[in-house]
């Protein structure tokens, strides 16, 4: 088996269809049951992220949950079944920051590794530039410790929860 950051062989120990333990993780992304032939592909999970500035400051959130508890993050979350990326991001902004309306424009995408409860996930993060007319003051304290405003030039990469987020902040500065 090719070793990757996403080694599922120790996480998934039984077939999801017949419960056999005779599994082949030959490439780290395609898991096949050697008894019933069922194949599970480790495809990326879609996530959406808002990059929002207000008065030359970037909106960041301090995470209240793992992974990355206590570190900085950009607002967003996972796309649910049946949602477009834009719908998912608007839902997440409403849930996290009580933002009812935001003008979104696609910026870029980036792969990301997301380890949750010992399971490695490969995500594909879709980043949108968001225009807001006022700074949010409320937030979901179950997911967020605090709202932080930072000059994008002065963000310490060690303070950011996910490397892909920091890379996008750097890309924003270049555009």
Secondary structure as the mmCIF struct_conf table of DSSP 4:
data_model
#
loop_
_struct_conf.conf_type_id
_struct_conf.id
_struct_conf.beg_label_comp_id
_struct_conf.beg_label_asym_id
_struct_conf.beg_label_seq_id
_struct_conf.end_label_comp_id
_struct_conf.end_label_asym_id
_struct_conf.end_label_seq_id
BEND BEND1 UNK A 5 UNK A 5
TURN_TY1_P TURN_TY1_P1 UNK A 9 UNK A 11
BEND BEND2 UNK A 14 UNK A 14
TURN_TY1_P TURN_TY1_P2 UNK A 16 UNK A 18
BEND BEND3 UNK A 21 UNK A 21
STRN STRN1 UNK A 23 UNK A 24
BEND BEND4 UNK A 26 UNK A 29
STRN STRN2 UNK A 30 UNK A 33
TURN_TY1_P TURN_TY1_P3 UNK A 34 UNK A 36
STRN STRN3 UNK A 39 UNK A 41
HELX_LH_PP_P HELX_LH_PP_P1 UNK A 43 UNK A 44
STRN STRN4 UNK A 45 UNK A 54
TURN_TY1_P TURN_TY1_P4 UNK A 55 UNK A 56
STRN STRN5 UNK A 57 UNK A 63
BEND BEND5 UNK A 64 UNK A 68
TURN_TY1_P TURN_TY1_P5 UNK A 69 UNK A 70
BEND BEND6 UNK A 71 UNK A 71
STRN STRN6 UNK A 72 UNK A 73
BEND BEND7 UNK A 75 UNK A 75
STRN STRN7 UNK A 76 UNK A 78
HELX_LH_PP_P HELX_LH_PP_P2 UNK A 79 UNK A 80
TURN_TY1_P TURN_TY1_P6 UNK A 81 UNK A 82
HELX_RH_AL_P HELX_RH_AL_P1 UNK A 85 UNK A 97
STRN STRN8 UNK A 103 UNK A 116
TURN_TY1_P TURN_TY1_P7 UNK A 117 UNK A 118
STRN STRN9 UNK A 119 UNK A 131
BEND BEND8 UNK A 133 UNK A 134
TURN_TY1_P TURN_TY1_P8 UNK A 141 UNK A 143
STRN STRN10 UNK A 144 UNK A 150
HELX_RH_3T_P HELX_RH_3T_P1 UNK A 152 UNK A 154
HELX_RH_3T_P HELX_RH_3T_P2 UNK A 157 UNK A 159
STRN STRN11 UNK A 160 UNK A 160
BEND BEND9 UNK A 161 UNK A 161
HELX_RH_AL_P HELX_RH_AL_P2 UNK A 163 UNK A 174
#
